Each structure stands twice: as C-alpha cells, then as structure tokens.
Amino acid sequence: MAYHFDYEISQYRALLSGRSRRKHQSVKRAKGILFFDDTGSGAYYYDLVTRHPIGARVKRLIDILVSLTAITFAAPLFLAIMAAIKLTSPGPIIFRQRRIGFRCNLFDIYKFRTMVVGADKVETADAAFVKPKNDPRVTSVGRILRKYSLDELPQLFNVLEGTMSLVGPRPLRECDLENLPQRSTVRRFATPPGITGLWQVSGRSECVGYRGLQLDRQYVDRWSLALDFHILLQTVDVVLTGKGAA
C-alpha cells in the first residue's frame, strides 16, 4: 500500500520573496496522509498533530515526564528482571522487532525477551492478531512477565525517544499490514502507537481477532487527553490483577 504526506501551503507565501520564500518553504507541516490501494483510489486522514496541535504537545510532554519518572523509580526492577532472564534462558535480554509507527514510520520496539531464541521465526497455527495461550515458546520467567505486562517495561525508552506514546493503538508488524481487513483501518497510523490502549484494558489476549483492531480504531477516532487518563487508570488495575493475560 503506497502513501505520501500532504503538506500545508502557507497563506503568506505570496508575500515572501527570494531567500525568505525558500527558507519558509523548507519548513513544511504535514496535515495528513494519503493512502493508495491497488485501484489507485485514495483515503485521506488527518493525523493527531494536525487535528489536535495543542493536545498533541501536551500528550508528548506527559509522555516524557512519566517515562522519565517511571524509568528512574523502576531501575531496581529492571535489574532484577534482566538477571532473571539471563540466569534462566540463553540469549539476549532485550527483544527488538521492527514495527510500524506514527505516519507509517518504521521503528524498533523494545521488550524483555519472554520466548526462546528464534521463536519469532516459528509459525503458529493461530490467526493474525491473536496471541496464543499456553504458547510452548514462552519461557517460565516469560510467563510471569507477560501476566503482569512487565515484558513491556523497556517500551518506556520507546516513549522517551518519541517512537511510541504511553497510550495509543498497538504497534503492528510490517507483515500485519497485509492482514488489515479494510483500508479505513490504516488511519490507526495517524496516532503514535502506545504501550497501553483500549485493546489492553478491554481484555488483552481475551480480546481476540479483529476486535482489537476495532478498539484501536475507536481510540484514534475518539482521542482526547481525558480518554488517555482514563485508559492509564484502567491499565493500573489490569496490570496489578493480571486480567486477560495470555
């Protein structure tokens, strides 16, 4: 699926000339993303920064402050988890995987490794977007980390670097893009992906199939700072109780 950004043309462009005009044109602001399917028809979506410029800045500020604070206070927990993984399973401590982020930009997502080495190359019989229960590829420590979502703690560094947000749609893999049920679901990329979201607080692995994609799309369409705070509060309960974990 092809796409390109649509940029705003300044209303003051006609008043500029020469060097000033060239300098002004170099600072372009994307106002939306235009996606094309095989038929050549386009679907236009305004992204979060364009629809809610002030809200997007506040959201980013909250992301930075919360992620910095969480990383600082959770440092001992990070060290304990790293030691547990290293002592019980051979392989790297951190698992990295390419995901599709805001405006379809690719980035590396960070997680504590919960599976045996090479597990991501082993096909499972489950349908797309479904996390299998009792997956034999998951390590003993990995099961505990997954139950309480501790494997996602390294994503705080994704939030800090700006490739993710605390709250947002799930970050999909490149291969998942082919399984999206319809073109309209691509508007999920108009908002930065998040560590938690509507899908995570609505059942996690119990929310199977395309229901999770629908919830992600609802989040993008309904976004507000109040919704983000509501999801964060619900996430605390889900994590502490381990509800819906695979």
N, C-alpha and C positions, 0 to 999 in steps of 0.2 A: 504494500500500500504506500503510495507516494504522498508527500505532504510538503508544504512550504509555508513560511510565515508571511503574513500580510502586515505591512508597516504603515503607520500613520504619516501623512504628509503635513508638515506644519502649515498652519494658516498664515504664518508670517513669511513664508518662503519668498513671496513676490517682493517683499520689502527689503530682502537681503541681496547682496551683490558680491561678486568676486570671491575673495578669500573667505569672507564671513559666511557666504552661502555654502561653500564647500565644507567648512567646518561644521555648520549647522546640520548639513545633510549626513555627516558622518555619525551623528548621534541619532540613530533611528530607534523608535519604540514599537515593538511588536504589539499589535492589538488583537491578533487572533491567529488561528492555524487553519489552513485549508487542506483537507484531505481528499485524495482522489482514489476511487476504486477502479476496477478493470474496465468499467464502462466509460470512464472519463468524467463522470459527474462528480461534483464536489460537495462536501459537507463542511460548513463553516462554524467554528467555535471560538468564542471569546474566552481567553484564559483568566485565571483568578486575578493576576496582577492588573489586567485591564478592567475587569468588571468591578473589582473592589481594591483600588490602589492603596487607600489608607489601611483598610483591613488587612491586606496582604503584608504591609510593612509591620503592622502590629503583630501579626502571626509570626513573622520572621524574628522579630525581637523576642517574643515569648519563647520561640524555639531555641534561640541562642542562650538565653538566661537559664531556662530549665535544663537544657542538655549539659551546660557547663556545671551547674549545681549538682545534677544527678551523677555525672562522671566523677566529680570530686568526692562526694559522700559515698559513692558505691565502689570506690577504688579497692577497699579490702575484699569486697565480694567478687570483684573482677579477678583479683589474685587467687582467691580460693577456687573459683570455677576453672581458671586456667590450670591450676595444679591438679585438680580432679581429672580434667580431660587428658592431660599429659601423662598422668600415672596409670590411667585405666585403658587407654586406647592409643595405638601408634598412629602417627600422622600429625598434621598441623593443628594448632589450637583454633585458629580463625578460619572459617569457611568464607570464601569470596565467590560471588556469582554475578554475572552481568545481568542487569535489569533495565527496564525502560522507565525513565523518569519524566519529570516535568518537560513539556513541549517535545516529548519523544527523544530526549537526550539520554544516551546510554551511560550507565554508571555502575560501579562495583558496590554491591551490598555486602555488609559485614555481619557475620553471625558467629556465635560459638559453634564449633563443629559438634553435631549430635549424631552423625552417622559414621559408618565405617568409610575408610578412604575409597574413593571411586564410586560411592553409592549413587551419585547424581548421574552416572553414565549407565546405570542399570534401569531398564524399563520396568514399569509396574503395570498391572492389568487394570488399574483404576482409570476412570475417565479424567479428562482435563479439568484442572482447578479443584480436584478432590484430593485431600490429604488422607492416605490410607491409615486405618487404625491397626495397631499391633504390627507395624512395619518391622520386619526382621532386620532391616538395615540400620535401625536405630540402636545406639549403644545404651548400656544400662544407665550411665550418667546422663546421656542424651534424653532419656525418657523423663527424668526428673526436671531437666532444664526446660523441656518442651511443655510439661504440665503447667509450670508457673511462668512460662514465656521468658525465662532467664537467658535463653539462647539468643534473644533479640537485643540484649543489652548493648552489644557493640554498635548497633544501629544508631546509638546516641552520637557516635562520631560521624555517621552519615548526616544526621541532623545538623551537627555543628558545622560541617563543611558545606551545607546547603543543598545536598543532593536529595535529602528527604526532609519531611516535617514530622512533628510529633503525631499529628493526626492527618489522615489522608487516605486515599484508595490504596489497595495493596499494590506493591511494585511488581509488575509482571515480567516474566522472562520473554526473550525475543520469540521463542517458539510458541508462547501463549497467544501472541498476536494473531496467529493463523486460526486460532480456535474461537476468537471473539464472535458471538452469534450474529451481530449486525454492526453496520458501520457506526451507528449512533453511540456505541459503547466506547469508541475511540476518544470521546470527549473527556474520558477519565484522565487523559494526559494534560488537560487544561489546568490541573491542580497538582502540586507536588505530592508524591506518594508518602504514606505515613507509616510509622511504627504500629499505630493502632488506628482503628476506624470503625465504621458501623458494622462491618463484617465481623471484626474481632469481638465486639460486645453483643453480638446477636447470635452467638452460638459457636463461633470459631470453627473447629473441624466438624461440628454437627450441622453447620450451615453449608451444605454440600452443593455441588454443581454450579449452575449459573445464578443461583440465588445470591451468592456472594458478589457476583458482578453487578447484579441489580442494586444491591445495597451500596456498592461503591459509586454507582452512577447517581443514586439518590443523594449521596453525600455531596458530590460535585454540584448538583443542581440546587441543593438546599443550603449550601455553605454559609456559615456565619461564625463569628467568634463565640457566640453563645453555644452553638452546636459543638464546637471544638471542646469547650469546657465541659459540656455535658458528657461527651464521649470519654474524656480523660477521667472524670469521676467514676463512670461506669467501668472503665478499664481497671481501676484500682481494685474494685470488688471482684472482677473476673480473674485477675491475676492472683489475688490472695486465696481465692477458693478453688482455682484450677478448673473452673467451669468450661466445658466444651473442648478440653484439650484432647489431642489425638493420642 
